[in-house]
Amino acid sequence: MNLCQLEYFATVAEVGSFRRAAARLYVSQAALSQQIKQLEHELGVPLLERSKPQIRLTPPGQVFLDRVKRIQTEIDAARAEMSGFAGVQHGRLTVGTTTATTGEFQVPSLIAAFAKRHSQVELMVRQQTSSDLFKLIAEGAVDVGLVIVQAQDARIPPDIRVEPLYTFGLGVVISSEHRLAGRERIGLRELEGERLILSSSGSAPRAAIDRALKDADFAPSLAPFETTDPAMMLALVAEGLGAGFAHSGTVKSAFPRLKVLEIADADLTCTAALAWAERGPRTAAIAAFVDLAREWTRDYP
């Protein structure tokens, strides 16, 4: 058994065809088939069902594929760690973010600053939902993530390390023409009759909002708007379509005409943090990005 055979098997399993797998791997179909047969002979079990139009995994093939994926992840991590010994001048780095973190971390500027300092690093950025981002970090597809979390956040897998950078509170966002625009602080129940414009379920800010509404025994009479995009939420508020929740620091720079009111009867606290796999690679590029993010947020919020 060798790494080449494992790669061949994983590719056939992914695309479900010897022809397509051979084209992707730049090998002949006959050579690919022969390598898979040798692998099956060594293991003593069939890994693939070949009688159907599309190649399918046998039960032992599925179990073996799970092992192969873990082996490939470890190999990628080993290569990344070894490249790190050459210094930050080389290597690869994949940074993960969510729409919620873009404004908090000023992600475009942070990424640009890293790219300028370390121009030889092959840099990739992936924006995902929080749950998908944690999964990608655990799988090794993302090296370090910029995330928003809460204390004892149940979404964080046990093998993910989270380093808090700073804590911030959410306030109620309204337009300058809103009936409450003359106030500085309000209670949640004063939003009775308002349409709430909320981030989608599953995010740390939304979890904080839902918990605060539940604690206040307040159920909005109008169905809320939901969006994964904080900029969309602020734009809808600016149009007078309802009230939202956001960190004042991210609102003032993007929508100076909006007003953020302090919430008098609830604590909507979230934490901006870095996340990476506890057992993932420790490359110079990752260390450099973590150091820059710490420096970047030192004076936040």
N, C-alpha and C positions, 0 to 999 in steps of 0.2 A: 504494500500500500504506500502511495506517495501523494504529495500535495497536488500534483497535476491531476491524478485520478479523482481526488476529492473535488477539485475545481470543476472537472468535467461532469461529475455526477450532480453537483449542485446546480450547474447551468442547465443540464437536461431537465432536472426537476423543476426549475424555475420557468422555463419556456415550454415544457411539455412536448418537445419535438427534437429528435436527433438532428434533423436537417437545420432547424433554426439555431440549435446549440452549436453545431459545427461551424455555421456561418459566423456566429458571434465569437467563437474561439479561434477562428482562422485555422481550422484543421479539417481534414477530410472526414466525411461521415463514417467511412469504414474504420479509420483509426480511432475515432471517438467511440464507436460501438465496441471495438476490440478492448479498449481500456476499461470500459464499464463492465464487460464480461469478465475480464481478469479480476476486477475488484469484487464482483459477485462471487467468483470462484474462490477467492481467498477468504471471503467472509462466510461462505457456505450457505448463503440465503439469496433469493432473488430480491433485488431492490426496486425493479421497475416492472410494470405490466405492459407488455409490448403488443398485445393482441388487439387493443382498441385503437381507434383513429388518433387519439391523443394519448401520449405516454402518461401513465399515472404511477404514483408511488404505491408499493406494497406496504402493508403494516410495518414490517421491519425496515423498509426503505424510509418511511416517515420518521421512525425513531433515529435511524442513522443520519438523516438530513439534519435533524435538530443538533446532533453531535457535531456534524460538519460545520454548521453555522457558528457554533461556539468556538471550534478550532480556528476558523477563518477570522473571527473577531480577535482572538488572542494573537494570531499571526500579524494582523494589521496593527494591533497595539504594540507588539514587539518591534515591528519595523519603525513605527512612529517614535518609540522610545530611543531606538538606536540612532535615528536621524537627529534626535535632540542633542546627542553628544557632539554634533557638529556645530552647535550653537543655534541661536535664533535666526541666523542668516538664512537658514534653509528649513525645509519641513513643510508640513501642511497644518492648517487649523480650520476647523468648522465651528462657527459660533451660532448658537441657536437663540432665537428671541421670539417674543409674542407681540401682538399688536398693543397689549397693555404696557409692555416695557419700552416701547419705542420712544414715547414722550418722556418717561421717567429717566431713562439713561441717556436721552438724546443719542440714540443708537447710531444714526448715520454719521454724526460727528465723531463718536467714539470709534467706530469702525474705520473711518477715514484717518484718524490719528494713529491707529495701530498700523494701518497699511503704509502710512508715510514713514513711520519709525522702522518698520520691518518689511521693506518692499520685496524682499526675496522669498518671504513666506507665501505659500500658495493658500490664499484665504477664501473661504466660502461662508456664506450666511444663509441660514434656513429659518424662516418664520413659520411657526406652527401654533396650534393651541397648546395650552399649558400641559394637558395630559399627554398629548402626542410628543411634546418636547421632552418631558421626563422619560418617556419610553425610548426615544431616540438616543438620549444620553446614556441610558442603561444599556442599550444595544451597542454603543460605541460609534453610532453614526454621527453624533454631535459631540464635540470635545468639551465645550463649556457653554452653559446657558445663562442668559440674563432673564431672571424670573421675578414674579411678584408672588409672595407667599404670605401665609398667616402662621401664627404660633400653633404648633402641633398640627400642621397641615397634613391631612390624611391622603392628599394626592401624591405626596413625595414617596417614591419607593425606598425601601430600607437600604439599598445599596447606592443611593445617591447622597453625596455630601452637599450640604447647603451652607454657604457662608453669608450671613446677613451683612449688608452694607449700610443701610440706613432705614429708618422707619418714618412713615408719613401717614397722615390722616386724610380721610375723604370728607369733603363738604358737599353741600347741595348747590348745584350749578343752575342759575336762572339767567334769563335775558335781562338787559338793562331796563326793559319796559314792563317787567313782570310786577304783579301786584305786591310782591314781597321785596322788591328791589331796594326799598328804603331801610331794610333791616340788616343787621350784622349777624344775628344769631336767631335760629328758629328751632322749634321742636318738630319732630318727625310728623306728628299728627296735624301740624299746620299745612301739610301737603295734601290734606283731604280735598278731593275734587280735582287734583292735578294728575295728568298723565305722567308716569315715570318713564324715563328713557334709560334703560339699563344695559350693562354689559351682559354678554351671554352667560348662561349657567356654566359652572365648572371653573371659573376664574376666581382668584383670591378676592378681588374687589367685590364681585357679585356675592360671594359667600359671606363677606362682612356685611353687605347691605341686607341680604336676606335674614341674617341673624338679628340685625338691629331692628328690622321691621317686625320680626316675630316677637322679640323682647318687648317692643312697644305695643304689641297686640294691634298692629295697624295693617290693614289689608286695603290697598288702593282700590277705589271703586271703578276706575277705568283700567282696561287691559294695558299693560305696559308695552312700550316698544322695546325690542332687543336688538343689539348689534354687537358684532365682534370687533368693530372698529371704533376706538375712542374719538377719532376725528369726526366720524359720522354722528356719534352721540352729541358732541358739542355743536355741530352744525344744525342738528335738529332742535336743540335748545335755543340756539341763536335765532332760529326761525319762529320761536314762540310756541313750539309744539308740545312743550312739557318741561319738566325739571329732571336733571340728571345728577350723578354723583361723580366727583373727580377730585384729584389733588390740585390745590390752587396753583401750585408751581407750574403745572403743565398747562393750565388754562390761560393764564395771563399772557404767556408768550405767543400762543396760537390764536386766542380769541380775546383780545383786550377789552371788548365791549361786554363780555359776560361777567357775571358777578358770582363769587363763591361765598356762600353763607356757612358759618360755623353751626354745627349741630349741637344743641344744648343738652339733649337727653340721650345721646348714644356715642359710643366710641368706635368709629369705623377706622381701625388701624390696620395697615398692611406694611409689609417689609419688602424692600427691593434687595435682591440677593443674587449671588453667583451659585451655579450648580454644576457639578461634574461627577463622573462615576468614581466611586470610592476605590474601585480596583482597576480603573482605566489607566491609560498611558500617562506618564509624567514627562512631557516633553518641554523643551525650553520655550517653544512657542506658546504652549498653554500657560506656563509660568509667567511669561512676559505679558500675556493678555490679562491674566488675573491681577498682576501688579498694576497695569494701566487702569483697569476698572476700579481698583481700590483708590488709586490716585485721582481718577476722574470724578469719583463721588465723595471725596473726602469732605467737601464743604456742603454737601446736600443735606437735607432738602432745602 
